[in-house]
Amino acid sequence: MAADPESTTIRRDWMTFATRHGYSYNFSWLGVPIIQHPEDVVIIQELLWNTRPDLVIETGIAHGGSLILSASILKLLGGDREVLGIDIDIRAHARSTLATHPLASAITTIEGDSIAPSVIEQVSQVCSRHERVLVILDSNHTCDHVATELSLYGQFVSVGSYLVVMDTIIRDLPAEVLNDRPWDAVNSPWTAVSNFLSADDRYVAATEINERLLATAAPGGYLRRVS
C-alpha cells in the first residue's frame, strides 16, 4: 500500500474530510472520550502489547481517553506498570474521570507545560522507577513546541521502544479546516519530526508501522529508538 502513490492522495482527502467534520471526536475507550482516529487506537494498542513498556508517557490529556487506552493494555500485561499524563490545563471533568475510573490506580498526572524544567524533573523521577518506556506526544502542535518535546522526551524512550508524534497530518491539511489554530502545514509536528530525524541518529522512522497506516492522524509520526 505504501508503494502506491494513490494512498497519499486518499489519506489527504479522507483526513481533510474527517477533520472538517470532527470525526475523531466520535469515539470512546472504556467509557471515556478518546480524541483519536480508530486506526491510531488500534496501532497504539499493538505497540503497547508488543513492546510491553513499564511506563507510557503521554503529553496532552484532553478528556483522558488516551490515558485509559494505555492503562487498559498495561493492566492486561500485568506487573507494576504505569501511565503518566501531562497537560498544561487538566480540566475538572478529566481529573474527575481519571480519579474515579477503575484504572485510576495505574495513572499519574502532572499539570504543567510539558517542556517546563520543573515538569521534566518530575517526569525524570517517574522514569527512574521504570526500565522500558514508550512516549506519545499529543499536546501543543506547533513546530517549536514539538521540537522541544522531541529533544526532551526522546531521552526517556528505551532502546527498541517507540516515540509517537501525533497530528503530523497537519502538514497535509488545508488551512480552512484547522480552525485558526496556531499551527499550519509548515509550523507543524511533521516539520519537527523531519528535523529531529535528520539530527538525531538514535531514532529512525518506524516503517514497519508507518507503511501500514492510511487513515491516521500521525503519518510518518511513529519513530523507533535504535540506540
C-alpha positions, 0 to 999 in steps of 0.5 A, spaced: 500 500 500 505 504 501 508 503 494 502 506 491 502 513 490 494 513 490 494 512 498 497 519 499 492 522 495 486 518 499 489 519 506 489 527 504 482 527 502 479 522 507 483 526 513 481 533 510 474 530 510 474 527 517 477 533 520 472 538 517 467 534 520 470 532 527 470 525 526 475 523 531 471 526 536 466 520 535 469 515 539 470 512 546 475 507 550 472 504 556 467 509 557 471 515 556 472 520 550 478 518 546 480 524 541 483 519 536 482 516 529 480 508 530 486 506 526 491 510 531 487 506 537 488 500 534 496 501 532 497 504 539 494 498 542 499 493 538 505 497 540 503 497 547 502 489 547 508 488 543 513 492 546 510 491 553 513 498 556 513 499 564 511 506 563 507 510 557 508 517 557 503 521 554 503 529 553 496 532 552 490 529 556 484 532 553 478 528 556 483 522 558 481 517 553 488 516 551 490 515 558 485 509 559 487 506 552 494 505 555 492 503 562 487 498 559 493 494 555 498 495 561 493 492 566 492 486 561 500 485 561 500 485 568 506 487 573 507 494 576 506 498 570 504 505 569 501 511 565 503 518 566 499 524 563 501 531 562 497 537 560 498 544 561 490 545 563 487 538 566 480 540 566 475 538 572 471 533 568 478 529 566 481 529 573 474 527 575 474 521 570 481 519 571 480 519 579 474 515 579 475 510 573 477 503 575 484 504 572 485 510 576 490 506 580 495 505 574 495 513 572 499 519 574 498 526 572 502 532 572 499 539 570 504 543 567 507 545 560 510 539 558 517 542 556 517 546 563 524 544 567 520 543 573 515 538 569 521 534 566 524 533 573 518 530 575 517 526 569 525 524 570 523 521 577 517 517 574 522 514 569 527 512 574 522 507 577 521 504 570 526 500 565 522 500 558 518 506 556 514 508 550 512 516 549 506 519 545 506 526 544 499 529 543 499 536 546 501 543 543 502 542 535 506 547 533 513 546 530 517 549 536 513 546 541 514 539 538 521 540 537 522 541 544 518 535 546 522 531 541 529 533 544 526 532 551 522 526 551 526 522 546 531 521 552 526 517 556 524 512 550 528 505 551 532 502 546 527 498 541 521 502 544 517 507 540 516 515 540 509 517 537 508 524 534 501 525 533 497 530 528 503 530 523 497 530 518 497 537 519 502 538 514 497 535 509 491 539 511 488 545 508 488 551 512 480 552 512 479 546 516 484 547 522 480 552 525 485 558 526 489 554 530 496 556 531 499 551 527 499 550 519 502 545 514 509 548 515 509 550 523 507 543 524 509 536 528 511 533 521 516 539 520 519 537 527 519 530 526 523 531 519 528 535 523 529 531 529 530 525 524 535 528 520 539 530 527 538 525 531 541 518 529 538 514 535 531 514 532 529 512 525 522 512 522 518 506 524 516 503 517 514 497 519 508 501 522 508 507 518 507 503 511 501 500 514 497 506 516 492 510 511 487 513 515 491 516 521 492 522 524 500 521 525 503 519 518 510 518 518 509 520 526 511 513 529 519 513 530 523 507 533 529 508 538 535 504 535 540 506 540 
